[in-house]
Amino acid sequence: MSIICQKRSEKVAEIIFNQPRKRNAISFSTINQLSTCLSQLKEDHSVCVLILRGEGEAFCSGGDLKSFHGLKTMEEALTMLQPMSEVLKSIVTFPAITVSFLNGTAVGGGAEIASATDYRMSMKNGVIGFIQGDLHITTGWGGASLLKNRVGATTALTMLASASRYTMEEAHELGFIHSIVNDISDIDKWANMWSSKEVIQAYKSVLLNDLEKKDLFLSMDKEVEACASLWETQQHHEAVSQFLTKRK
């Protein structure tokens, strides 16, 4: 399984990206498994905290380029971009506290996933970056809209348009990472501070009300369309081919 979905304790659940040899890249199978896992955990009323983390030395390296390189047209790209954007929306509206434990590198779509959670905590190793620009595309799952909400428009524009890679400490200084931790045990201790799921859900519905959610999701949808439009360009396909050639 490319996704492990399990409970760490009565109040804490976790989703583990489980493709360490591929640096936990996202494939069509992963998208389906993530959607199913989130739906199941949403119905577990004992879950107060949901942790997202990666197996091995990476959190998530984004989309699996080998799997998605066959998507050539805008319409074909949307068959991947839209379902994964819906996964991020499910994370945003998940009725419990969500936290990305960045146990290693989080780039491209991995950074977008991290942007969807309420909190981001990391170890010192690894880098984070919205590197989609290197492939001549934009964020395609809604990450830019989410990043703006996390760090503000100016910092978000810099992180996105530069396609820069940041150390976890640099990302912490930018306000993207909330805290640097030693290991997963620190997250477990932190998870115990939260009250009941009903209280958490009530506050989350206030802090992201229906109108704000509608506007956010509309922005994410426009982002998906913009990425799909760039996806079918020759510049993107050439950039992906060059990237895959370098990795051989």
C-alpha positions in Angstrom: 0.0 0.0 0.0 1.3 3.5 -0.9 -0.7 4.9 2.0 -0.9 3.6 5.6 -4.0 4.8 7.5 -4.0 3.9 11.2 -4.5 5.1 14.8 -1.5 6.1 17.0 -3.7 6.3 20.1 -7.4 6.7 20.9 -7.3 10.4 20.0 -4.6 10.5 17.4 -4.6 9.1 13.8 -2.0 9.2 11.1 -1.7 9.0 7.4 1.7 7.7 6.2 3.0 8.2 2.7 4.6 4.8 2.2 6.7 4.9 -1.0 10.1 5.6 0.4 12.0 4.4 -2.7 10.0 7.0 -4.7 10.4 9.6 -1.9 6.7 9.1 -1.3 5.6 10.6 -4.6 1.9 10.8 -5.3 0.4 8.5 -8.0 -3.2 7.9 -9.1 -3.3 5.0 -6.6 -2.1 7.2 -3.8 -4.8 9.8 -4.6 -7.5 7.2 -4.4 -6.1 5.7 -1.1 -5.8 9.2 0.4 -9.4 10.0 -0.4 -10.7 6.7 1.1 -8.6 7.1 4.2 -9.7 10.7 4.9 -13.4 9.6 4.5 -12.9 6.8 7.0 -11.1 8.9 9.6 -13.7 11.7 9.3 -16.3 9.3 10.6 -14.2 8.3 13.6 -15.5 10.7 16.3 -12.7 9.8 18.7 -10.0 11.4 16.5 -8.9 14.8 17.7 -5.6 15.0 15.8 -4.6 13.7 12.4 -0.9 13.5 11.6 0.4 13.3 8.0 4.0 12.1 7.6 6.3 10.2 5.2 8.0 6.9 5.5 11.8 7.0 5.2 13.8 10.2 4.7 11.2 12.3 2.8 7.7 13.7 3.6 6.6 13.8 0.0 8.3 14.7 -3.2 5.1 15.7 -5.0 3.6 14.0 -8.1 5.2 10.9 -9.5 6.5 12.3 -12.8 6.9 8.9 -14.3 3.3 8.2 -13.7 2.0 11.5 -14.8 4.4 12.2 -17.8 1.9 10.4 -20.0 -0.7 13.2 -19.4 -0.2 15.5 -22.3 -3.3 17.6 -22.7 -5.1 20.0 -20.4 -8.0 17.5 -20.2 -5.7 14.6 -19.3 -4.0 16.7 -16.7 -7.3 17.5 -15.0 -7.9 13.8 -14.4 -5.1 14.0 -11.9 -5.1 17.6 -10.7 -8.8 17.8 -9.8 -9.0 14.6 -7.7 -5.9 15.6 -5.7 -7.2 19.1 -5.2 -10.3 17.5 -3.7 -8.1 15.6 -1.3 -6.5 18.8 -0.2 -9.9 20.3 0.3 -10.8 17.3 2.5 -7.7 18.0 4.6 -8.6 21.7 5.0 -12.1 20.9 6.2 -11.1 17.8 8.2 -13.1 18.0 11.5 -10.0 17.6 13.8 -6.6 19.2 14.2 -4.3 18.4 11.2 -0.6 18.5 11.3 2.1 17.7 8.7 5.1 16.2 10.4 7.9 17.1 7.9 10.3 14.3 8.7 12.3 15.1 5.5 12.1 16.8 2.1 8.7 18.3 1.0 8.8 19.7 -2.4 6.3 20.4 -5.2 3.1 18.8 -4.4 4.5 17.7 -1.1 4.7 21.4 -0.1 1.1 21.8 -1.3 -0.1 19.0 0.9 1.7 20.5 3.9 0.0 23.8 3.2 -3.4 22.1 3.6 -2.9 21.1 7.2 -3.5 23.4 10.2 0.0 23.0 11.5 3.4 22.2 10.0 6.2 20.8 12.3 9.5 19.6 11.0 12.8 18.0 11.9 15.9 20.0 10.9 16.8 17.7 8.0 15.4 18.2 4.5 14.2 21.1 2.5 10.8 22.5 1.4 10.0 24.2 -1.8 7.2 25.0 -4.3 9.5 24.0 -7.2 6.7 23.6 -9.8 8.1 26.6 -11.7 11.2 24.6 -12.6 8.9 22.4 -14.6 7.1 25.4 -16.2 3.9 24.8 -14.4 2.2 26.3 -11.3 0.9 24.6 -8.2 -1.9 22.4 -9.4 -3.6 21.1 -6.3 -4.5 24.4 -4.6 -1.3 25.0 -2.8 -0.8 28.6 -3.8 -4.2 29.6 -2.4 -3.5 27.8 0.8 0.0 29.2 1.1 -1.4 32.7 0.9 -3.6 32.0 3.9 -0.6 30.6 5.8 2.1 33.2 5.3 0.5 36.1 3.5 0.5 37.2 -0.2 3.9 38.7 -0.4 5.8 35.8 1.2 3.7 33.3 -0.7 4.5 35.0 -4.0 8.3 34.9 -3.2 8.1 31.2 -2.3 6.1 30.3 -5.3 7.5 32.4 -8.1 11.1 31.8 -7.2 10.7 28.0 -7.0 13.3 28.2 -4.3 14.2 25.5 -1.8 14.3 26.4 1.8 15.8 24.7 4.8 13.3 23.8 7.5 14.8 26.5 9.7 14.4 29.1 6.9 10.8 28.0 6.4 10.3 28.4 10.1 11.6 32.0 9.9 9.1 32.6 7.1 6.3 31.4 9.3 5.5 28.3 7.2 6.9 25.9 9.7 5.4 26.3 13.2 8.1 24.5 15.1 11.2 22.4 14.8 11.0 19.1 16.7 13.3 16.2 17.4 11.1 13.3 16.3 7.5 12.0 16.2 7.4 11.6 20.0 7.3 15.4 20.3 4.2 15.4 18.0 2.6 12.8 20.3 3.1 15.0 23.3 1.7 18.0 21.5 -1.3 16.0 20.3 -2.4 15.4 23.9 -3.1 19.1 24.5 -6.3 19.2 22.4 -9.8 18.9 23.8 -12.8 17.0 22.3 -13.4 16.7 18.6 -16.8 18.5 19.0 -15.0 21.6 20.4 -12.3 21.5 17.7 -14.9 21.1 15.0 -16.9 24.0 16.3 -13.9 26.3 16.4 -12.7 25.2 12.9 -16.1 26.0 11.4 -15.9 29.5 12.9 -12.3 30.2 11.8 -13.2 29.0 8.2 -16.8 29.8 7.8 -18.9 28.8 4.8 -18.3 32.0 2.8 -14.6 31.9 3.4 -14.5 28.2 2.4 -16.4 28.9 -0.8 -14.0 31.7 -1.7 -11.0 29.5 -0.9 -12.2 26.5 -2.9 -13.1 28.8 -5.9 -9.5 30.1 -5.8 -8.2 26.5 -5.6 -10.3 25.5 -8.6 -8.9 28.4 -10.7 -5.4 27.3 -9.7 -6.1 23.8 -11.0 -7.3 25.2 -14.3 -4.2 27.5 -14.6 -1.9 24.6 -14.0 -3.7 22.3 -16.5 -3.4 25.0 -19.1 0.4 25.2 -18.6 0.6 21.4 -18.4 0.0 20.9 -22.1 2.7 23.3 -23.2 5.8 22.1 -24.9 8.0 23.8 -22.3 6.5 21.7 -19.5 6.9 18.4 -21.3 10.5 19.3 -22.3 11.3 20.2 -18.7 9.9 17.0 -17.4 11.8 14.9 -19.9 15.1 16.7 -19.0 14.3 16.1 -15.3 13.7 12.4 -15.8 16.8 12.0 -18.0 19.0 13.5 -15.2 17.6 11.0 -12.7 18.5 8.0 -14.8 
